[in-house]
């Protein structure tokens, strides 16, 4: 999927990123749960709002999922860049032009 074919999608991703970034900058706050501090952000906040232990578990799970996704993307990009630098060729060129049926020949004619 090429993003140049979907100009609205490009702007939607930019707006989504800006909302996520501003949410983290302007609405971050800390809760004390037992002996742990839980830091998170959401766009609504009043002085006395509370979260249940299920909410904290969800926050923890979502943070872990985002961290793992970021690590996978970072590792993939790093491996791709290292492959280009070390091998001096593009991996996608190899995949695009690889044809497992290329060594076969046509059947003989009578």
TIRO-2110 file (N, C-alpha, C; in Angstrom, 1 decimal):
// TIRO-2110
0.8, -1.2, 0.0, N, 1, A
0.0, 0.0, 0.0, CA, 1, A
0.9, 1.2, 0.0, C, 1, A
0.8, 2.0, -1.0, N, 2, A
1.5, 3.3, -1.1, CA, 2, A
0.7, 4.4, -0.5, C, 2, A
1.4, 5.2, 0.4, N, 3, A
0.6, 6.3, 1.0, CA, 3, A
0.4, 7.4, 0.0, C, 3, A
1.1, 7.5, -1.1, N, 4, A
0.8, 8.6, -2.0, CA, 4, A
-0.5, 8.4, -2.7, C, 4, A
-1.0, 7.2, -2.7, N, 5, A
-2.3, 6.9, -3.3, CA, 5, A
-3.5, 7.2, -2.3, C, 5, A
-3.1, 7.5, -1.0, N, 6, A
-4.1, 7.8, 0.0, CA, 6, A
-3.7, 9.0, 0.7, C, 6, A
-3.9, 10.2, 0.1, N, 7, A
-3.5, 11.4, 0.8, CA, 7, A
-4.2, 11.7, 2.1, C, 7, A
-5.5, 11.3, 2.3, N, 8, A
-6.2, 11.5, 3.5, CA, 8, A
-5.6, 10.6, 4.6, C, 8, A
-5.1, 9.4, 4.3, N, 9, A
-4.5, 8.6, 5.3, CA, 9, A
-3.2, 9.2, 5.8, C, 9, A
-2.4, 9.9, 5.0, N, 10, A
-1.2, 10.5, 5.5, CA, 10, A
-1.5, 11.6, 6.5, C, 10, A
-2.5, 12.4, 6.3, N, 11, A
-2.9, 13.4, 7.2, CA, 11, A
-3.6, 12.9, 8.5, C, 11, A
-4.3, 11.8, 8.3, N, 12, A
-4.9, 11.1, 9.5, CA, 12, A
-3.8, 10.6, 10.4, C, 12, A
-2.7, 10.0, 9.8, N, 13, A
-1.6, 9.5, 10.6, CA, 13, A
-0.9, 10.6, 11.3, C, 13, A
-0.7, 11.8, 10.6, N, 14, A
-0.1, 12.9, 11.3, CA, 14, A
-0.9, 13.5, 12.4, C, 14, A
-2.2, 13.6, 12.2, N, 15, A
-3.1, 14.1, 13.3, CA, 15, A
-3.1, 13.1, 14.5, C, 15, A
-3.1, 11.8, 14.2, N, 16, A
-3.1, 10.8, 15.2, CA, 16, A
-1.8, 10.9, 16.0, C, 16, A
-0.7, 11.0, 15.4, N, 17, A
0.6, 11.1, 16.1, CA, 17, A
0.6, 12.4, 16.9, C, 17, A
0.1, 13.5, 16.4, N, 18, A
0.1, 14.8, 17.2, CA, 18, A
-0.7, 14.6, 18.4, C, 18, A
-1.9, 14.0, 18.3, N, 19, A
-2.8, 13.8, 19.4, CA, 19, A
-2.1, 13.0, 20.5, C, 19, A
-1.5, 11.9, 20.0, N, 20, A
-0.8, 11.0, 21.0, CA, 20, A
0.4, 11.7, 21.7, C, 20, A
1.1, 12.5, 20.9, N, 21, A
2.3, 13.2, 21.5, CA, 21, A
1.8, 14.3, 22.5, C, 21, A
0.8, 15.1, 22.1, N, 22, A
0.3, 16.1, 23.0, CA, 22, A
-0.4, 15.5, 24.2, C, 22, A
-1.0, 14.4, 24.1, N, 23, A
-1.6, 13.7, 25.2, CA, 23, A
-0.6, 13.3, 26.2, C, 23, A
0.6, 12.8, 25.8, N, 24, A
1.6, 12.4, 26.7, CA, 24, A
2.3, 13.6, 27.3, C, 24, A
2.4, 14.7, 26.6, N, 25, A
3.1, 15.9, 27.1, CA, 25, A
2.2, 16.7, 28.1, C, 25, A
0.9, 16.9, 27.8, N, 26, A
0.1, 17.8, 28.6, CA, 26, A
-0.7, 17.1, 29.6, C, 26, A
-1.0, 15.8, 29.5, N, 27, A
-1.9, 15.1, 30.4, CA, 27, A
-1.3, 14.0, 31.2, C, 27, A
0.0, 13.9, 31.4, N, 28, A
0.6, 12.9, 32.1, CA, 28, A
0.5, 13.2, 33.6, C, 28, A
0.1, 12.1, 34.4, N, 29, A
0.0, 12.2, 35.8, CA, 29, A
0.4, 10.9, 36.5, C, 29, A
0.6, 10.9, 37.8, N, 30, A
1.1, 9.8, 38.5, CA, 30, A
0.0, 9.3, 39.5, C, 30, A
-0.1, 8.0, 39.7, N, 31, A
-1.0, 7.5, 40.7, CA, 31, A
-0.1, 6.6, 41.6, C, 31, A
-0.4, 6.5, 42.9, N, 32, A
0.4, 5.6, 43.8, CA, 32, A
-0.5, 4.4, 44.1, C, 32, A
0.0, 3.3, 43.7, N, 33, A
-0.8, 2.0, 43.9, CA, 33, A
0.1, 1.2, 44.8, C, 33, A
-0.2, 1.1, 46.1, N, 34, A
0.6, 0.4, 47.1, CA, 34, A
1.9, 1.0, 47.2, C, 34, A
3.0, 0.3, 46.8, N, 35, A
4.3, 0.9, 46.9, CA, 35, A
4.8, 1.2, 45.5, C, 35, A
4.0, 1.2, 44.5, N, 36, A
4.4, 1.4, 43.1, CA, 36, A
3.8, 2.8, 42.6, C, 36, A
4.5, 3.4, 41.7, N, 37, A
4.0, 4.6, 41.0, CA, 37, A
3.6, 4.2, 39.6, C, 37, A
2.4, 4.6, 39.2, N, 38, A
1.9, 4.3, 37.9, CA, 38, A
1.8, 5.7, 37.2, C, 38, A
2.5, 5.8, 36.1, N, 39, A
2.5, 7.1, 35.3, CA, 39, A
1.8, 6.8, 34.0, C, 39, A
0.8, 7.6, 33.7, N, 40, A
0.1, 7.5, 32.5, CA, 40, A
-0.6, 8.8, 32.1, C, 40, A
-1.2, 8.8, 31.0, N, 41, A
-1.9, 10.1, 30.5, CA, 41, A
-3.2, 9.7, 29.9, C, 41, A
-4.1, 10.6, 30.0, N, 42, A
-5.4, 10.6, 29.3, CA, 42, A
-5.9, 12.0, 29.3, C, 42, A
-6.7, 12.4, 28.3, N, 43, A
-7.1, 13.8, 28.1, CA, 43, A
-8.1, 14.3, 29.1, C, 43, A
-8.7, 13.5, 30.0, N, 44, A
-9.5, 14.0, 31.0, CA, 44, A
-8.8, 13.9, 32.4, C, 44, A
-9.0, 14.8, 33.2, N, 45, A
-8.3, 14.7, 34.5, CA, 45, A
-9.0, 15.7, 35.5, C, 45, A
-9.4, 15.2, 36.6, N, 46, A
-9.8, 16.0, 37.7, CA, 46, A
-9.0, 15.6, 38.9, C, 46, A
-9.1, 16.4, 40.0, N, 47, A
-8.2, 16.2, 41.1, CA, 47, A
-8.4, 14.9, 41.8, C, 47, A
-9.6, 14.3, 41.9, N, 48, A
-9.8, 13.1, 42.7, CA, 48, A
-10.2, 11.9, 41.9, C, 48, A
-9.8, 11.8, 40.6, N, 49, A
-10.2, 10.6, 39.8, CA, 49, A
-9.3, 9.4, 40.3, C, 49, A
-9.9, 8.3, 40.2, N, 50, A
-9.2, 7.0, 40.6, CA, 50, A
-9.3, 6.0, 39.6, C, 50, A
-8.4, 5.0, 39.6, N, 51, A
-8.5, 3.9, 38.7, CA, 51, A
-8.5, 2.6, 39.5, C, 51, A
-9.2, 1.6, 39.0, N, 52, A
-9.2, 0.3, 39.7, CA, 52, A
-7.9, -0.5, 39.4, C, 52, A
-7.8, -1.6, 40.0, N, 53, A
-6.6, -2.4, 39.7, CA, 53, A
-6.7, -3.0, 38.3, C, 53, A
-7.9, -3.2, 37.8, N, 54, A
-8.0, -3.7, 36.4, CA, 54, A
-7.6, -2.6, 35.5, C, 54, A
-7.9, -1.4, 35.8, N, 55, A
-7.4, -0.3, 34.9, CA, 55, A
-5.9, -0.2, 34.9, C, 55, A
-5.2, -0.4, 36.1, N, 56, A
-3.8, -0.4, 36.1, CA, 56, A
-3.2, -1.6, 35.3, C, 56, A
-3.9, -2.7, 35.4, N, 57, A
-3.4, -3.9, 34.7, CA, 57, A
-3.5, -3.6, 33.2, C, 57, A
-4.6, -3.0, 32.7, N, 58, A
-4.8, -2.7, 31.3, CA, 58, A
-3.7, -1.7, 30.9, C, 58, A
-3.4, -0.7, 31.7, N, 59, A
-2.4, 0.3, 31.3, CA, 59, A
-1.0, -0.4, 31.2, C, 59, A
-0.7, -1.3, 32.1, N, 60, A
0.5, -2.1, 32.1, CA, 60, A
0.6, -2.9, 30.8, C, 60, A
-0.5, -3.6, 30.5, N, 61, A
-0.5, -4.5, 29.3, CA, 61, A
-0.4, -3.6, 28.0, C, 61, A
-1.1, -2.5, 27.9, N, 62, A
-1.0, -1.7, 26.7, CA, 62, A
0.4, -1.1, 26.6, C, 62, A
1.0, -0.7, 27.7, N, 63, A
2.4, -0.2, 27.6, CA, 63, A
3.4, -1.3, 27.2, C, 63, A
3.2, -2.5, 27.6, N, 64, A
4.0, -3.6, 27.2, CA, 64, A
3.9, -3.9, 25.7, C, 64, A
2.6, -3.9, 25.3, N, 65, A
2.4, -4.1, 23.8, CA, 65, A
3.0, -3.1, 23.0, C, 65, A
2.9, -1.8, 23.4, N, 66, A
3.5, -0.7, 22.6, CA, 66, A
5.0, -0.8, 22.6, C, 66, A
5.6, -1.2, 23.7, N, 67, A
7.0, -1.4, 23.8, CA, 67, A
7.5, -2.5, 22.9, C, 67, A
6.8, -3.6, 23.0, N, 68, A
7.2, -4.8, 22.1, CA, 68, A
7.1, -4.4, 20.6, C, 68, A
6.0, -3.8, 20.3, N, 69, A
5.8, -3.4, 18.9, CA, 69, A
6.9, -2.4, 18.4, C, 69, A
7.3, -1.5, 19.3, N, 70, A
8.3, -0.6, 18.9, CA, 70, A
9.7, -1.3, 18.8, C, 70, A
9.9, -2.3, 19.7, N, 71, A
11.2, -3.0, 19.6, CA, 71, A
11.2, -3.9, 18.3, C, 71, A
10.1, -4.4, 17.9, N, 72, A
10.1, -5.2, 16.7, CA, 72, A
10.3, -4.4, 15.4, C, 72, A
9.6, -3.2, 15.4, N, 73, A
9.8, -2.3, 14.3, CA, 73, A
11.3, -1.8, 14.2, C, 73, A
11.8, -1.4, 15.4, N, 74, A
13.2, -0.9, 15.4, CA, 74, A
14.2, -2.0, 15.0, C, 74, A
14.0, -3.2, 15.4, N, 75, A
14.9, -4.3, 15.0, CA, 75, A
14.8, -4.6, 13.5, C, 75, A
13.6, -4.5, 13.0, N, 76, A
13.4, -4.8, 11.6, CA, 76, A
14.1, -3.7, 10.7, C, 76, A
13.9, -2.4, 11.1, N, 77, A
14.5, -1.3, 10.4, CA, 77, A
16.0, -1.4, 10.5, C, 77, A
16.5, -1.7, 11.7, N, 78, A
17.9, -1.8, 11.9, CA, 78, A
18.5, -2.9, 11.1, C, 78, A
17.9, -4.1, 11.0, N, 79, A
18.4, -5.2, 10.2, CA, 79, A
18.4, -4.9, 8.7, C, 79, A
17.3, -4.2, 8.3, N, 80, A
17.2, -3.8, 6.9, CA, 80, A
18.3, -2.8, 6.5, C, 80, A
18.6, -1.8, 7.4, N, 81, A
19.6, -0.8, 7.1, CA, 81, A
21.0, -1.5, 7.1, C, 81, A
21.2, -2.4, 8.1, N, 82, A
22.5, -3.0, 8.1, CA, 82, A
22.7, -3.9, 6.9, C, 82, A
21.7, -4.5, 6.4, N, 83, A
21.8, -5.4, 5.2, CA, 83, A
22.1, -4.5, 4.0, C, 83, A
21.6, -3.3, 3.9, N, 84, A
21.9, -2.4, 2.8, CA, 84, A
23.3, -1.9, 2.9, C, 84, A
23.7, -1.6, 4.2, N, 85, A
25.1, -1.1, 4.3, CA, 85, A
26.1, -2.2, 4.1, C, 85, A
25.9, -3.4, 4.7, N, 86, A
26.9, -4.4, 4.6, CA, 86, A
27.0, -5.1, 3.2, C, 86, A
25.8, -5.4, 2.7, N, 87, A
25.8, -6.1, 1.4, CA, 87, A
25.7, -5.2, 0.2, C, 87, A
25.5, -3.9, 0.5, N, 88, A
25.4, -2.9, -0.6, CA, 88, A
24.4, -3.3, -1.7, C, 88, A
23.3, -3.9, -1.3, N, 89, A
22.2, -4.1, -2.2, CA, 89, A
20.9, -4.1, -1.4, C, 89, A
19.9, -3.9, -2.2, N, 90, A
18.5, -3.8, -1.6, CA, 90, A
17.9, -5.1, -1.4, C, 90, A
17.4, -5.4, -0.2, N, 91, A
16.8, -6.7, 0.0, CA, 91, A
15.5, -6.9, -0.8, C, 91, A
14.8, -5.8, -1.0, N, 92, A
13.5, -5.9, -1.8, CA, 92, A
13.8, -6.2, -3.2, C, 92, A
14.9, -5.8, -3.8, N, 93, A
15.2, -6.1, -5.2, CA, 93, A
15.4, -7.6, -5.3, C, 93, A
16.0, -8.2, -4.3, N, 94, A
16.2, -9.7, -4.4, CA, 94, A
14.9, -10.4, -4.3, C, 94, A
14.0, -10.0, -3.4, N, 95, A
12.7, -10.6, -3.3, CA, 95, A
11.8, -10.4, -4.5, C, 95, A
11.9, -9.2, -5.1, N, 96, A
11.1, -8.8, -6.2, CA, 96, A
11.4, -9.6, -7.4, C, 96, A
12.7, -9.9, -7.7, N, 97, A
13.1, -10.5, -8.9, CA, 97, A
13.4, -12.0, -8.7, C, 97, A
13.2, -12.6, -7.5, N, 98, A
13.4, -14.0, -7.3, CA, 98, A
12.2, -14.7, -7.8, C, 98, A
12.4, -15.7, -8.7, N, 99, A
11.4, -16.5, -9.3, CA, 99, A
11.8, -17.9, -9.2, C, 99, A
11.1, -18.7, -8.4, N, 100, A
11.6, -20.1, -8.2, CA, 100, A
11.4, -21.0, -9.5, C, 100, A
10.6, -20.5, -10.4, N, 101, A
10.4, -21.3, -11.7, CA, 101, A
11.3, -20.9, -12.8, C, 101, A
12.2, -20.0, -12.5, N, 102, A
13.1, -19.5, -13.6, CA, 102, A
14.0, -20.6, -14.1, C, 102, A
14.6, -21.5, -13.3, N, 103, A
15.5, -22.5, -13.9, CA, 103, A
14.8, -23.5, -14.8, C, 103, A
13.5, -23.6, -14.8, N, 104, A
12.9, -24.6, -15.6, CA, 104, A
12.8, -24.2, -17.1, C, 104, A
12.8, -25.2, -17.9, N, 105, A
12.8, -24.9, -19.4, CA, 105, A
11.4, -25.3, -19.9, C, 105, A
11.1, -24.9, -21.1, N, 106, A
9.9, -25.3, -21.7, CA, 106, A
10.0, -26.7, -22.2, C, 106, A
8.8, -27.4, -22.3, N, 107, A
8.8, -28.8, -22.8, CA, 107, A
9.2, -28.8, -24.3, C, 107, A
9.8, -30.0, -24.7, N, 108, A
10.3, -30.1, -26.0, CA, 108, A
9.1, -30.1, -27.0, C, 108, A
9.4, -29.7, -28.2, N, 109, A
8.3, -29.7, -29.2, CA, 109, A
8.5, -31.0, -30.1, C, 109, A
7.4, -31.5, -30.6, N, 110, A
7.5, -32.7, -31.4, CA, 110, A
7.9, -32.5, -32.8, C, 110, A
END
